Amino acid sequence: MTDYFSPDLKGISPYTPGEQPQDKRYIKLNTNESPFPPALGVEQAAKEQAAKLYLYSDPSCMPLKQAAAKLYGLKVENVLCGNGSDEVLFLIFRAFCSGVKGMACPDVSYGFYPVLCGLLDIPYTPVPLKSDFTIYPPDYASINHNVCIANPNAQTGIYLDISGVEEILKQSKNRIVVVDEAYIDFGGSSAVSLLKNYKNLIVVQTMSKSRSLAGGRVGFAFADSGIIADLEAVRYSFNPYNINRMSMYAAIKSIEDSEYFSLCVDKIVHSRAYTVRELKNLGFEVLPSSANFVLAKHSNMGGEELYLKLKEQGILVRHLSDERIKDYVRITIGAHGQMAKLVAAIKKILYNRVQE
Ligand SMILES: *Cc1c(COP(=O)(O)O)cnc(C)c1O
């Protein structure tokens, strides 16, 4: 850290992304990407835009807003487009959480929330999940800060049903409630249906997980038009051309192919059921997941050790060192063949261990 670095930033602790190894070919089950390529036509759409890269992209993101609005029967005034939902989260935290407004999040959730609070000097309140790792809405009633939950929750995969989300909204007339739905397509119904009744609700979604576009960096906020206008004011003060033209048209193509989207999601859901069954047969405790990953632990082997042994076998999963989940590994649900290889590798690891 140089002496030039702003003193108020000296304490920040940046987010640690999952490994993206460029050297060796792993079965990659560590960052919740889709195992399937983008929809047909996505590559062509990006190529056509590549020829126009000398021109700026549309700062209003209008064609992409239209495509995203149509998905949920919303108006374009209800949609914000971001360079990944990480940027959407940045804009929300910057717009609504300064000073005393603050942010409260589950203690086990997406690691980016406290990181953003650190960067933006936002007071942060972690709200402990129950011992079964569920979100308990009454826990949020007495907190004055804004609220941000991931649903299904990051790291645990557990889904809070829509009545639970509404319960948090009911307690929260004077604050913003952000529902980060990065994993909603893998199980659960979107809180978008609550937008008409709650002007303080912001639903965040991404094309990175269920729509095979992690490298394209496209995410959304859906909210009341006033909230979106506030967010647009911040976006235009930060990066008006935030969606590059290749990603914009790739995303539109991807959204239009709803059949391929459903096919991919169905495959993941089946693959998840298979994985959970096999892991439980091998003696794992597996949290009930509505996402494209599972959090699992085995009483004979710690999370970090299992992560390292799987890596030796060419399979990458994620080990998170947060105190409450350090005994677990987080396994992204890939295609069936990948999960069969994972199960075989785990059998070998646990069997060798017994032989020692
Ligand atoms: C993956 C993820 C994101 C970030 O998605 P991008 O759109 O790729 O930036 C946001 N929130 C949660 C809970 C996630 O798991």
The ligand as a Gaussian input file, in Angstrom:
#p B3LYP/6-31G(d) Opt

LIG

0 1
 C      -22.896000     -14.404000      -8.440000
 C      -23.635000     -13.457000      -7.570000
 C      -23.709000     -12.101000      -7.855000
 C      -22.863000     -11.451000      -8.918000
 O      -23.231000     -11.707000     -10.170000
 P      -22.636000     -10.902000     -11.387000
 O      -23.878000     -10.515000     -12.125000
 O      -21.798000     -11.874000     -12.130000
 O      -21.887000      -9.702000     -10.922000
 C      -24.489000     -11.295000      -7.070000
 N      -25.141000     -11.785000      -6.005000
 C      -25.073000     -13.072000      -5.678000
 C      -25.803000     -13.564000      -4.486000
 C      -24.304000     -13.944000      -6.440000
 O      -24.198000     -15.212000      -6.084000

